[in-house]
């Protein structure tokens, strides 16, 4: 048997093992983030239940992003001694508590606070998982592993919204939240049984430096600062778009029913197929070119949302999702490659910025929507993405 003949089965085994690991990563991401955006699918029903304005309900639903941002910073500063697997599964188990309580409340303030608590748990699990991936995969595999994680995020957007709309429409809003609490516990069990138990994170203060010094280095890096800003703007646009487009879909002339509104989120299906290609896009175009091209695609999608025709709007939603998710995966991979010393801190700051953008988008676009209208919202969102493309021009790290 020749050397090449012996090598081929080895390559096949490696590819099969990678495929299994990446599939597992995507499933963990799905179960970690399924609560984050699913509630957006029932926004019109929640407005009726709580008797508040669309902007108020949109802000309350997206208050989870505040918790995501706070937890991202907290893990970056204080979580470097946490065992990855234990931190992830415990966060997901605790996540089931506020999710269950959401099924019982009729108070908008309590609802918003419970969403913040959900965000704290989800972000802790998310940040620790990203650090786990960066530490357990080679540089070659890291971008693909992170793309798999973002793909699971995409799947949570798609199936989570679809499931939320279907369960709420059939069994009621309370049953909807109880269903997602069960998924939280399933995610905790999956992590417990599948992730390798790891030693505590290496501390960066071995030379007597304070722990807080770990997050200062990422902030001094020009390319990392650019990625943090890009992450902020990407979720600003994503949340601003997919929160308030719901109200356009149920209004005249589109006039969709709640169940039909859930089916609309099949527009995320193309993103599930394209997001795993983020590594190839980055390798071909570089981070700067890849982010620029994908966000330009998202801008085209945004403009299509102004056409009062359902098929055209659906195409626009699909293009916006494909572009923003690809850009997020590329930016995430760039952070991991650029932050060679303290990836946990860099990932935490990136996620804090990313989810801070989501909170800002839900608030500002909600105000614009209620006061000026949808056309002004789309104009602002497109301008924000153009700004992200301009910021990406500083990314000069060599292609992976």
Secondary structure as UniProt FT lines:
FT   HELIX           3..38
FT   HELIX           39..42
FT   HELIX           43..50
FT   HELIX           54..61
FT   TURN            62..63
FT   HELIX           64..78
FT   TURN            80..81
FT   HELIX           84..102
FT   TURN            103..104
FT   HELIX           108..136
FT   HELIX           139..171
FT   HELIX           173..194
FT   TURN            206..207
FT   HELIX           211..213
FT   HELIX           214..220
FT   HELIX           222..250
FT   TURN            252..254
FT   HELIX           258..263
FT   HELIX           264..268
FT   HELIX           269..274
FT   HELIX           275..277
FT   HELIX           278..304
FT   TURN            305..306
FT   HELIX           310..338
FT   HELIX           343..371
FT   HELIX           374..391
FT   HELIX           392..394
//
